[in-house]
Structures are given as structure tokens and as C-alpha cells.
């Protein structure tokens, strides 16, 4: 999805991977089954470390879990360049636009509760949205509202670059967006906009009767059994945490962004989690079922969430706060210093989580997509993560060049 802009994700498909045993002829795995044996694991180790060297990535965490099989879970490099502490799967990290999967889950729960109608105009629930009588809740959730993305605003970007510790309110973000005309009439096309999800965060607060971080904690995070996931109210990040490195700075120097305030992304991208929690969350997100067997969402609501519509980018579809790319379903995210991919390939019963603690873009583009591409070429060669360049998120834009991808969530 594009211009800091995209969540990436993939939808289903059957996979076949040969189980290679040393000294034995390979035997084909049953359709829809993936195996990661020691030979494949060694290939992954070598390929990931080679990609890290080429792109100068400080630290990477990679998890590939196939239901019923031994997982491939590895961490490479450091979580903190100052101390050399290695990155680990239980470390907190900022997950950027993966946050959207939580916010939209809350909206859909309100749909199940009869408090929200997906095809009702947002003006039914919130005042002050330009053209809000023609923009539906569904169009906000599936990125077809046409509302200008406040993270495209050059002054906002310049202000954030100058003071990344500033606290932003949701209304300040919307005021920036609403000062611009809409990009297109509601429903005319797909365009990723963080403005949409900030509005939906306010919708949850109003109709859920709680601050967004409290609603998510009680209605989404706790039921899903996630112990290390939260929406911060400031710049806090719980220890142990991954330090994130970015050159989205006035002089282009690479700095540690781990204490930057993510409030500019709020409901669209400010959440914190761990690889371990994301491993649990993704199957729940994609199935609509909680770990204890209860429903996260009603089946009909979940089906609407997973109805992927074209985005205009090859092999990329988008549903309600969830994306699909060549079979993988879920979302990716990016904040200055942090990149995440959290997706599932349902027919293969495979979940992939990737955490990268840098967004410094040399000649390799989006770094989490680089690692995801490296992994899927080996493990799921029929379903390779290859997010189109136009849809790549990018967290190091230049405000003077509006056509350049922007800091997305």
C-alpha cells in the first residue's frame, strides 16, 4: 500500500516444501504443508545474515511458525548499538501500522455490538468531518474515503523532524488533514491514509465509552492473551526493548529513535508489541477466533473484514484494516527506526513475523520487506513477499519532495 502507505500482507495458497534430509532423496510434503528442516533453516540463516550485511541492518528477528511443525525462530544482530545487547523475541518494539489491525478490530466489535453500522456515514457518529455525510465507516476502514493523509503535509513532516518528542493530539492531526481538500470522492479508489484510522480511533472512544488504549486493552489485547502489547499514551516503551535507528533527522544523521513520541500515529500506528505476542495475534486476527476457541468477531463480520478489494497495486488487496499480498494476510508497519511484518498464509497454516530495528534506506528500499522477501523465497517460493515499490512504506521522506514516500505508520 503506498506511500508510507502500506500495510502489506498476503492471502492464502497451498505450499509445498520438500523435507530435505541429509543423505536422503527429498520427499514432497503434502499439499498445503510447509516443513522447515535443518537444511532449510541453514539456508535461511545464511540468506538473512547476508541481507543484513548488504543493507547494514543492526538487528533482525524472524519467526516462521507452521502449525504442528517445529518453528523457525531466530534473532540476528543487536537491539542496541551502544551496548551490543542482542535482539530477542520477547523485546518490545514499535509496530507501526500493524496497530491498524487492533483499531479496526475494535470498530468491528462495536459493529457486532450493534453500536456501529459499517455502511453508515461517519457523520452519524462524529461531527466535523468534511464530506462526512458521504464517507462511510467501511470506506474509512478499507482506505477508500479520499481524505487527505495528514502525514503527507510538508509542514507536519518538517515539524515532526524538528521535534520528534512532541506530543500530538488526534484532533491536531485531523485539523492538518481537514485543511486540505479530499484527494478523490469517497469510494472512487483506494489510497492509504492514516487520517482514516485516527478518525476510527475517535469513533471507538466515543461509542466504546473509554480511551482507545483502555478499550483495546480490555476488549482486544486481554481476550487475545497478549501480555506485552499496548497503545502507549506517550513516548514510553517497556523494557526490555529494541532500539530503533533512523536518519529521518534534520541533518540526515542516523540516531536512536526509541524514545521518540509516536502520538503522531496514534490509532494508526503507535502500538508496541513483541515478536512472541505478534505470533499469537496474527492467527487470531486472520481467523477471527480467540486462543480459547471463543470468537473475536462474529463470522459474518470477520468475513467482511477479509473481503479484499483491489488497491491498484499488483497482487495487493486490502480489506478492513488488513491487507493481502500473494497469499499472505495481515499487515506491515513502519515508524522511524522500526519496521514490522506480521502475516499469515492460511492454506499453509504458516505465520510469519519479522522485526527490523532500522529504516535507514540505502539502495534496498523497505528493510522489513527485504527480509520477508528473502525468507519467503526459500520457505514459500510460490508465495514470495514482493511488495511493489509504489506500495512500499517509507519512514524517511523529505518534506520538500511531496512525491517521496512519507513516514508512515
N, C-alpha and C positions, 0 to 999 in steps of 0.2 A: 504494500500500500504505500503511498508515495509521499514523498517529501516529509519527512520526519513524521513521517507519514506512514508508516505502515507496520502493521502488525503482520506478522507473516505466519502463515500457517498452512497445514496441509491436510488433505482429506483422505480417504481410505484407499485401500487397494491391497490385493494379495501379494505377499512377498515370498520369494523362495531364496533361501540362502543355503549353500552347501555346508554341511557339517564336515569340516576337514579334520582328519586325524592324521597325525604324523605317521608316515609309512603305510597309510591305507588309501585306497581309492575313495574319492569323495562320494557320499551318498546324498541324494536330493532330500531336502526337508519337505514335509507335507505342505501342500498349498496353504497360504495364509500363515505360515510359520517361519520364524526367524531364529537362527541359533548364532550365538557368538562364542565360538570355541577359542582355545588359546592361540591358534594361528591368526584368526581374525582379530583378536584382541591385540596381538603384537603389531599387526598391520595398522590398527587404529593408533596405538601408542606412537609409532614412528611417524605416521602421517600428521597427527595433531602436533607433535613437537616440531616437525618440520614447518608446518604452517605458522606456529608461534614464532619461530626464529625469523622467518621471512617477513612477518608483519610486526615484529618487535612487540609482541603481546606479553605483558608481565605475568598474568595468571589466567588459567582457564579451568573450568570444571565441566566435565562431560558425563552425563548419565544416559544410558540406553537400557531400559528395562523391558524385557519381553515376558509377558505373563507366563509363569510356570517354568521359566528358564533362569539360569544364572545371569545376573545383570552385568553390564559393563559400566562401572562407575570409577572414574579416575579424576584426579586433580593434578594439574601441572603448574609449576612456577610458583610465584609468590603472591600473597594477599597484601603485602606491604613492602614496597621497595626500600623503605628506610630501615626496616628491621630484618627483612628476608624471611618473615614468618610465612610458611607455606599456606596456600589456599586449601580450604577444607569444605566438605559438603554441608556442614552444619553452620557455616558462617553466614551472617546476614548480608544481604546485598540489595541494592535498589533495583526494582524490576521494571521500571518504566511502564510502557503501555500494556503489559500483562495485567496491570491494575484495571484496565477496562473490562476484563473478564469478570472481576469481582463486582464492580459498579453495576454492570448490566445484569448480572445475576440478581442483585438487589432489586433492580427495576422489575425484572421478570417475576420475582417473588411477590411484589406488590400487584402485578397482574394476576397471579394466582389467588391473591387475597381479595380480588375484586376492587382494589383501590385505584388501579390504573388500567386504561384501555390502550392497547398499542396503536390503534388507528384513530385515537382522539387527538385533536390539535394540542400542542403543548400549551397554548393559551388557556385551555381548560383548567390547567393546574398552576401555571406560573405566569405572572404578568411581566410586561416589559420586553418580550422577545420580538424584535422586528419581524413582521410577517408571521407571527406565531400562530395566527388563526389558520394558516395553511400548511404549517410544518407539524407532522405527526410525531408522536413518541417513537414509533417504529423508524421513521426517517432519521431521527437523531441517533438511534441505536445502530442502524446499519449504514451510517455515514452518507446519507443522501439528502440532507437538509438544505445544502447550499450555503449554510452560514460560514462566514469568513473565519479562518483559523487564526486566533489571536497570536499564535506562535509564528505567523508569517509577518507580523507587524515589525518593521525595521526598528522603530523606537523601543518597542518592548524588548527585542533581542539585544539592542545596544545597552539598555538599562540593566538587563539581566547579566550581560557580560561584564559590565562595570561593577555590579554589586550582586554577586551570586548568593549572598547570605540574606538578601532582602526577603521579607515575608509578604506574600501576595494573598489577597482575599479573592474568593471566587467572583465576587461582583466586580472587582478591579479587572479581572481577566475578561469577563463578559463585556464590560464597558469598552475595552480595547477592541474586541471583536465587533461589537454593535456600532462602533464608529465608522465601520467600513460597510459598503453595500454588499449584499449577498453575491456569491460567485455565480449562482445559477438558480432557477426556480426549483422549489422543493420537488424531489423525485426525478429530476431531469437526468442526473447521472450520479456516479459515485465519486466522492472526494473525501479523503481522510481529514478530519478536523477535530482537534482537541476541544474546541468550543462545544461540540455536541455532547461530549461526556461530562464536561463541567456542568452544563445545564441539567443533565440527568442526575448528577450528584445532588444538586439542589432539589430536584424532584423527590429523590429518596428522602432527603432530610425533611421536606415539608409533609409528605404523605406517610413516611415511616415514623415521624414524630421524634426523631433522635438525630444528633450529629452523625454525619456519614460514618466517621470512624467507629462510633459506638454501634450503629446499625450493622455495619459489616462484621464487627467482632461478634455480635450476638446472633445474627441470623445467617451468616455465611461462613465465617472463619471457624468459630467454635463447632458448629454442626459438622463441618468438613474435617474436623480433627487436626487443624493446623496450629501448632504450638508456637511457631516462630514468625508468623505473618501478621502484619499490621499496617494501618494507614497512619503515619505519623502526623502529629499536629504542628510540628516544627521541623527543625533540621536534625532531630535526634535519630540515631541508629544504634540499636543494641549491640553490645559486644557478645561474642567475637564478630567482627565484621570485615568485609572485604573493602580495601581502599580502592577507589576508582580514579583513573588517571585520564585527564583531558587536556587538550590545548585550545579549548574554547575560552580564550583569555585575551585581554586587550593587546598583549604583545606576542601572542602565539606561543608562549612558553607552556610546557606541559607541567601541570600541577595536580595535587591530590584534591579531588572534588568530594571526598566522602562526607564532609561537614557542610556542603552547600545545601541551601534550603530548597526542597523540592516542591514547595507550596505552589509554584507557578504551574505545576502539572496536576496537582490535587487529585480529583476523581479520575482524571485521565491518565495519571502516570506516577503518583508519588509513593506507591506502596513499597514495603520491604518484605522480603521473604528469604528462604534458603533453598538450596537445591533439594534437600530432603522434603521440605514442605511442598515444593512445586511438583515433585514426583508424585505426591499424594493428590494434589489438587487437579492435575490435568485429567486423569481418568474420571474424576467426579464431574469436572466441567464438561467433558465431551459426552458422558453417558447420562448426566442428569441425576445420577444415583449417589447417595452418600455411602461412606465405607461400611456403615452398619446395615445397609440394604434399603433404608428409607429413601424417599425421593427428595432431591434438592429442589427440583421443579416438577410440575405435573408433566406427563408425557407429551401432551399437546403443545405446551409452552416450550418444552425442550425441542420439539420438532420445528417450531417456528424459529428458535434460536439458530438451529443448524441449517436452515434454508439459505444456502449460499447463492448469492446473485453475482453476476459478472462485475468486475471492477474496471475493465478496460485494460488490465494488465494480463498477459498470457498466463494461464494456469493458476490465477489467483482469484478466489471468490471471497465474499465477505457476508457474514450473517449478522446476528445481533450481538455485537461486541465480541465477535470471534471470526477468525479467518481460516481459509483453507488453501493450501498450496500443494498441488500434485499429490494429494492423498493425506497429507499431514494436516491436522486440525488443532487449532489453539491460537496462540498469539506470540508475537515477539515484542520486545520493548527496548527503549534506549533513553538514557539520560546522560548528561555529561559525565564521563568516566565509567559508565556501566552499560552493558548490553546483555540481553537475555533472550533465549528462545525456549518456549515451553509448549510442546505439541504432542499429539498422539496420532498414530496410524492405526485406526481401529481394526481393520481386517487382519493386520499382523499382530494385534494386541501389543503394540510397541509404543512406549512413551519415551520421548527424548527431551532432556533438559540441558541447556548449555548456558553457562555464565562466563562472561568475559569482563575483566576489570580495566578496560581501556576503550576509548572511542577515537583514539588518535588515528586519523585516516591518512595513510601514506598512499600507496598505489593499489591497495587491496580492498577499498570500499568498506562496507559494513563488516566488522570483525566477527560478530556472532554468526552472521550468515556464512562467512568464510569457513568457520569451524563446522557449522552444520552441513555445509556442502561437502567438506572433507569427510565427515563421519558417514553421511548417507550414501556417498559414492561407494563406500566399502560395504556398509551393512544392508542398505536397501537400494541397490543400484537401479531398480525400476521406478524408484520414487526418490529422486535426488532433490534436495533443497537447493533451488536455484532461483532465488527471488530476483525478478527483473530489476535492472539498475534504476529504472524510473520509479520503482516502488520501494527502493531501499530506504530505511530510516537513516538519518544522519544527524548526529548531535553536535556538529561543529560547523554551523553555517556562517556565512559572512553577511551581516545585516545590510551591507552595501550592495549585495547581489541577491535580490529577492528570488531569482530563479534557482539559486543554490538551495539544496535541501537544508532544512532548518532543524533546530534541536527538537527532537520530537520526543514524544513520550510513548 
